[in-house]
Amino acid sequence: MNTPAHTHLMLVSEQAAPNLLPALDPAMKPQEAVLLVSQKMTARAQALQAVLQEAGIKTHTVSLPDEHDMAALESTFMDMATQREGQSIALNVTGGNKLMALAAQAVAQAAGWPAFYVDVDTDHVVWLDKTRPAQALTQQLRLRHYLRGYGATLTQGVDRPQPNPAWQTLMADLVLNVGTLSEPIGQLNYLAQEAKSSLRAPLNERQLDSRSLEALLRKFEHAQLLQVKGASLHFPSEAARAFANGGWIEHHVYQTVSQVTGPLAIRDKAANLQVQDISGQPNEMDVAFLARNRLFVIECKTARMDNPEDLKANDTLYKLSENCRRIGGLGTRGMLATYRPLRESELRLAKALHIEVVAGAALARLDEKLKQWVKPTT
């Protein structure tokens, strides 16, 4: 095995994973990382530094005057090569723009530095001098490190819900009977929301006379999630109330992600993440997981989005797209999992925003959808 280089030169870009993976890998971990940073990547460099320093790697930044000026880039890299003559250095060319990579590689060849490229899809380092074979990476990023690499932090502990047999049976029933349960689920959402402060909600005459709502409430009672006492609905705990208030779809999505973790080589997964992005803005992610060194985010909705007076699907789609971009970089993928169908115009918007949609009856086939979504296209 080759001795790891003392120093990694990193071209900072929107994507943090290609620089983090080899730096945190035991077989390649350097003692120092030199971050080559353009002006617009300053915030990304600071986020990257935080993770590297936490791992015990000394960091140093070199500001690039103009990332679009080849001569200026080569001059900066040559100055660095002169200053660091004789040091053990390896160049990671995966980041930056093309000019930065070309200029850095030209100087690396002149200085005798080995250069490598990180294939994040296969977890391999490819050495560009072809004198050594591709090297498998053993380090697997966790959600916390991945998010920190993009300047985002978890403001609360990670939630990984454990399967509850009674709840799972109920969830399976709900997703298999989308059409007949759609209306009463809307009523239950409303009642659970009304019970947020006291864990109880009154039932009006219309709700008491609704056979479909009565049948749905019996299903939730059987799972010990609520009780109907006269003209009042009682929840035994906040967790039960939240589950009835639409949380069941988050549990369904998370449990389905858990089922395909092996086949899709999912590295880390969590539900109900509270995240603060690089600007300090708080965000919520219903379900998130890492696969192929990319972040996948799933927004879960049971509220109606097809009525003019209710929550708009367009707003949800725009917000999800923006959150993906700000929290996890350009490679982040977003999905909307909704019990309610979307209109054709909303489906077109989702496609334009590169948001996957799993709606209505398709929730029962979520495992198949996840496999199609996560696996790389060939």
Buried (B, 14 or more C-beta within 10 A) or exposed (E): EEEBBEBBBBBBBEBBBBBBBBBBBEBBBBEBBBBBBBEEBEBBBBBBBBBBEEBEBEBEBBEBEEBEBBEBBBBBBBEBBEEBEEEBBBBBBBBBBEBBBBBBBBBBBEBEBBBBBBBBEBBBBBBBEEEEEEBEBEBBBBBBBBBBBBBBBBEEEBEEBEEBEEBBEBBEBBBEBBEEBBBBBBBBBBBBBBBEEEBBBEBEEEBEEBEBBBEBBEBBEEBEBBBBEEEEBBBEEEEBBBBBBBBBBBBBBBBBBBBBBEEBBBBBBBBBBBBBBBEEEEBEBBBBBBBBBBBBBBBBBBBBBBEEEEBBBBEBBBEBBBBBBBBBBEBBBBBBBBBBBBEEEBBEBBEEBEBBBBBBEBBBEBEEBBEEBBEEEE
